[in-house]
Amino acid sequence: MSTSRLDDKHIVGALPEMLSSILDIVGVFNSPERDAAMLESAGLKLERALFPLLVLIGNLGPIGVSDLAERVGRDYSTVSRQTARLEALGLVTRRRSPNDKRSREAIVTKRGRLATEAVDGARERLALELFSGWNGKDFDQLVRLLRTLADGLVDTPAPGSRLADERKAKVLKARSTLTA
């Protein structure tokens, strides 16, 4: 495997295929039919719209409703109502954030943990089938590269955006503090 840096032409040439692959993956993850199949495989009867929220709360909780809304691309009021629905079903509980008394955060209950464990089991069965023909080296490389891509996406806002400018200013400020 080459360790030389990519040139811009190579990156730009591969972007259409990369974008197509990412859109296919996102499409599968956002598919109502796939969510319904995962719920069925897990043996759960849950409104499909609540499924991604339960999974995120189970994996990231305690998590604030605003953070949850941002991650699923829904508005705060919708996610707040859906989180209240999960609470009414006994799958999550909401509490005041210890860091910000104005905000509330969600955390799974014991019943919610059983549900997320059932989803984890369904996901494991899916992964075992999906990757059954792969070799260990390719699988490990996929896992490593996906983590690298995810970290890069989180850390790299679109150049020229307000977010990029704010991040750059923050980095420059941190550097000047270190050298002072």
Salt bridges, closest charged atoms under 4 A:
ASP35 OD2 - ARG48 NH1 2.74
GLU47 OE2 - ARG85 NE 2.65
GLU87 OE1 - ARG94 NE 3.06
ASP100 OD1 - ARG102 NE 3.07
GLU105 OE2 - ARG95 NE 2.83
ASP120 OD1 - ARG123 NH1 2.84
ASP151 OD1 - ARG147 NH2 2.96
GLU166 OE2 - ARG162 NH1 2.67
